[in-house]
Amino acid sequence: MAQILLVEDDPPLAELVSDFLTGHGHQVAVLGRGDKVLAQVDRDAPDAIVLDLMLPGLDGIEVCRRLREAGYPGGILMLTARGDTLSEVVGLRQGADDYLAKPVRPQVLLARLEAVLRRMQPTVSELARGRLTLRLHSREAELAGEVLDLTTADFDLLVVMAQHAGEVVSRDELSQVLRGIEWDGLDRSVDLRVSRLRRKLGDWGPVVLKSVRGSGYLMPPEV
């Protein structure tokens, strides 16, 4: 469970995101103004901040800059307008860890936020799911006692699936997390990545990564 500060001035969206994150085990505080953020962060020290770009009082980019200047060590996920590439670049340069274009899909936001939180926890060095072991710092994967020969893309896909073991992960979520873009319904790149990884896993491939018709992919809790 993480403490999340959601800074969003659209009340319906703030309520939707807050309820969704709370339902997935996080504690969420909500602010609707940018000029109130630093004081609340100083008081509550949240683990991560979901920060809208356009805010009354102080815009998200300026809030991000001031947070980093003040030494805030947590994660910052910035929400931007669709296609606002300049703001995305400026936000990242000012210290944001990631960005997500509106309209926000709660499942995708949760995946990206949890990815940011994981990067804030360098002590987590290994993921184990039954016979599968992933060593995050050395980026090594071992399955049933055999070290796997994986590319960076292969390893990243395996990590995402292991982190959500027991859950169906949609193609859209995988596209957002691994490529930073939405899945358009026709793009086959996610399926191709899964297929390539399965081949490298050999006979274990269909066991480690199961297809869920019409939904996405699933890694069992224990491989």
C-alpha positions as CSV (number, residue, x, y, z in Angstrom):
1,M,0.0,0.0,0.0
2,A,1.3,3.5,-0.9
3,Q,0.2,7.0,0.0
4,I,-0.8,8.8,-3.1
5,L,-1.5,12.5,-3.5
6,L,-3.8,13.2,-6.5
7,V,-3.8,16.8,-7.7
8,E,-6.7,17.2,-10.1
9,D,-9.2,20.1,-10.4
10,D,-11.9,18.1,-12.2
11,P,-14.0,16.7,-9.3
12,P,-15.6,13.8,-11.3
13,L,-12.3,12.6,-12.6
14,A,-10.6,13.1,-9.2
15,E,-13.4,11.0,-7.5
16,L,-13.1,8.2,-10.2
17,V,-9.3,7.9,-9.9
18,S,-9.3,8.2,-6.1
19,D,-12.0,5.5,-5.7
20,F,-10.1,3.2,-8.2
21,L,-6.7,3.6,-6.5
22,T,-8.3,3.2,-3.0
23,G,-10.0,0.0,-4.3
24,H,-6.6,-1.4,-5.2
25,G,-5.1,-0.9,-1.7
26,H,-3.7,2.6,-1.9
27,Q,-4.4,5.6,0.4
28,V,-5.3,8.6,-1.6
29,A,-5.6,12.3,-0.7
30,V,-7.0,14.7,-3.2
31,L,-6.1,18.4,-3.9
32,G,-7.7,20.7,-6.5
33,R,-5.1,23.5,-6.6
34,G,-1.4,23.6,-7.5
35,D,-0.5,26.2,-4.9
36,K,-1.5,23.9,-2.1
37,V,0.7,21.0,-3.1
38,L,4.0,21.8,-1.4
39,A,2.5,22.4,2.0
40,Q,0.6,19.1,1.9
41,V,3.6,17.2,0.7
42,D,5.7,18.7,3.5
43,R,3.1,17.6,6.0
44,D,2.1,14.1,4.7
45,A,5.2,13.0,2.7
46,P,3.3,10.9,0.1
47,D,5.0,8.1,-1.7
48,A,3.9,9.4,-5.1
49,I,2.0,12.3,-6.7
50,V,-0.4,12.1,-9.6
51,L,-0.2,15.7,-10.9
52,D,-2.4,17.3,-13.5
53,L,-0.7,19.8,-15.8
54,M,-3.5,22.5,-15.9
55,L,-4.3,23.6,-12.3
56,P,-5.6,26.7,-10.7
57,G,-3.1,28.6,-8.5
58,L,0.1,27.0,-10.0
59,D,0.4,24.8,-13.0
60,G,1.7,21.2,-12.8
61,I,5.1,21.9,-14.4
62,E,5.9,24.6,-11.9
63,V,4.6,22.4,-9.0
64,C,6.9,19.6,-10.3
65,R,9.9,22.0,-10.5
66,R,9.4,23.3,-7.0
67,L,8.9,19.8,-5.5
68,R,12.2,18.6,-6.9
69,E,14.0,21.8,-5.8
70,A,12.7,21.2,-2.3
71,G,14.1,17.7,-2.4
72,Y,10.9,15.7,-2.8
73,P,12.1,12.1,-3.3
74,G,8.9,10.4,-4.3
75,G,7.4,9.5,-7.7
76,I,5.6,12.1,-9.9
77,L,3.2,11.0,-12.6
78,M,2.0,13.9,-14.7
79,L,-1.3,14.0,-16.6
80,T,-1.2,16.0,-19.8
81,A,-3.5,16.8,-22.7
82,R,-3.4,14.3,-25.6
83,G,-0.7,15.1,-28.0
84,D,0.8,17.8,-25.8
85,T,4.4,16.7,-26.5
86,L,6.1,19.9,-25.5
87,S,4.5,19.8,-22.0
88,E,5.5,16.1,-21.7
89,V,9.1,16.9,-22.5
90,V,9.2,20.0,-20.2
91,G,7.5,18.0,-17.4
92,L,10.1,15.2,-17.6
93,R,12.9,17.8,-17.6
94,Q,11.5,19.4,-14.5
95,G,11.6,16.1,-12.6
96,A,8.4,14.1,-13.5
97,D,9.0,10.3,-13.6
98,D,6.4,9.6,-16.2
99,Y,3.4,11.1,-18.0
100,L,0.0,9.9,-19.1
101,A,-2.3,11.6,-21.7
102,K,-5.9,12.3,-20.9
103,P,-8.5,10.9,-21.0
104,V,-7.3,8.8,-18.2
105,R,-8.0,5.1,-18.1
106,P,-7.9,4.0,-14.4
107,Q,-6.3,0.6,-15.1
108,V,-3.6,2.1,-17.2
109,L,-3.0,4.9,-14.6
110,L,-2.7,2.2,-11.9
111,A,-0.1,0.2,-14.0
112,R,2.0,3.3,-14.7
113,L,1.8,4.6,-11.1
114,E,2.8,1.3,-9.7
115,A,5.7,1.2,-12.2
116,V,6.8,4.6,-10.8
117,L,6.5,3.3,-7.3
118,R,8.6,0.3,-8.0
119,R,11.4,2.5,-9.4
120,M,11.3,4.4,-6.1
121,Q,12.1,1.1,-4.2
122,P,15.6,0.0,-5.2
123,T,15.8,-2.5,-2.4
124,V,13.4,-4.8,-4.3
125,S,15.9,-6.8,-6.3
126,E,14.1,-10.0,-7.1
127,L,10.7,-11.3,-8.2
128,A,9.9,-15.0,-7.8
129,R,6.8,-16.8,-9.3
130,G,7.2,-20.5,-8.6
131,R,9.9,-21.7,-10.9
132,L,10.5,-18.3,-12.5
133,T,13.0,-15.9,-10.9
134,L,13.7,-12.4,-12.1
135,R,16.7,-10.5,-10.8
136,L,15.8,-6.9,-11.4
137,H,19.2,-5.2,-10.9
138,S,21.2,-7.6,-13.1
139,R,18.2,-8.1,-15.4
140,E,18.6,-11.8,-15.4
141,A,15.8,-14.4,-15.7
142,E,15.9,-18.0,-14.6
143,L,13.1,-20.5,-15.3
144,A,13.2,-24.1,-13.8
145,G,16.9,-23.7,-13.1
146,E,17.8,-22.5,-16.6
147,V,19.1,-19.0,-17.3
148,L,17.1,-17.4,-20.1
149,D,18.7,-15.5,-23.0
150,L,16.4,-12.5,-23.2
151,T,16.5,-9.1,-24.8
152,T,15.7,-5.9,-22.8
153,A,12.2,-5.9,-24.3
154,D,11.7,-9.6,-23.4
155,F,12.7,-9.0,-19.8
156,D,10.6,-5.9,-19.4
157,L,7.5,-7.8,-20.7
158,L,8.2,-10.7,-18.3
159,V,8.6,-8.3,-15.3
160,V,5.3,-6.6,-16.1
161,M,3.5,-9.9,-16.2
162,A,5.2,-11.2,-13.1
163,Q,4.2,-8.1,-11.2
164,H,0.6,-8.7,-12.1
165,A,0.7,-12.5,-11.8
166,G,-2.8,-13.9,-11.3
167,E,-4.4,-10.9,-13.1
168,V,-5.4,-10.5,-16.8
169,V,-3.3,-7.8,-18.3
170,S,-4.9,-6.2,-21.4
171,R,-3.1,-5.4,-24.6
172,D,-3.8,-1.7,-24.0
173,E,-2.2,-1.9,-20.5
174,L,0.9,-3.6,-22.0
175,S,1.2,-1.1,-24.8
176,Q,0.9,1.8,-22.4
177,V,3.4,0.4,-19.9
178,L,6.0,-1.0,-22.4
179,R,5.6,1.5,-25.3
180,G,4.0,4.6,-23.7
181,I,1.2,4.6,-26.3
182,E,-2.4,3.4,-26.4
183,W,-3.3,0.2,-28.2
184,D,-5.4,1.0,-31.3
185,G,-7.1,-2.3,-31.6
186,L,-5.2,-3.2,-34.8
187,D,-1.6,-3.0,-33.7
188,R,-0.1,-6.5,-33.4
189,S,3.2,-5.5,-31.8
190,V,2.2,-6.6,-28.3
191,D,1.1,-10.0,-29.6
192,L,4.3,-10.3,-31.5
193,R,6.4,-9.5,-28.4
194,V,4.5,-12.2,-26.4
195,S,4.9,-14.7,-29.2
196,R,8.7,-14.1,-29.4
197,L,9.0,-14.4,-25.7
198,R,7.0,-17.6,-25.6
199,R,9.4,-19.1,-28.2
200,K,12.4,-18.3,-26.0
201,L,10.6,-19.9,-23.1
202,G,10.3,-23.1,-25.1
203,D,7.8,-25.6,-23.7
204,W,7.2,-23.3,-20.8
205,G,5.9,-20.5,-23.0
206,P,2.2,-21.2,-23.0
207,V,2.3,-22.0,-19.3
208,V,4.1,-18.8,-18.3
209,L,2.0,-16.5,-20.6
210,K,-1.5,-17.7,-21.1
211,S,-3.8,-16.1,-23.7
212,V,-7.2,-15.0,-22.4
213,R,-9.5,-14.7,-25.4
214,G,-10.7,-11.2,-26.0
215,S,-9.0,-9.8,-22.8
216,G,-5.2,-10.1,-22.9
217,Y,-2.6,-12.2,-21.2
218,L,-2.2,-13.9,-17.8
219,M,0.7,-15.2,-15.9
220,P,-0.4,-17.7,-13.2
221,P,0.5,-16.8,-9.6
222,E,2.8,-19.8,-9.5
223,V,4.5,-20.8,-12.7
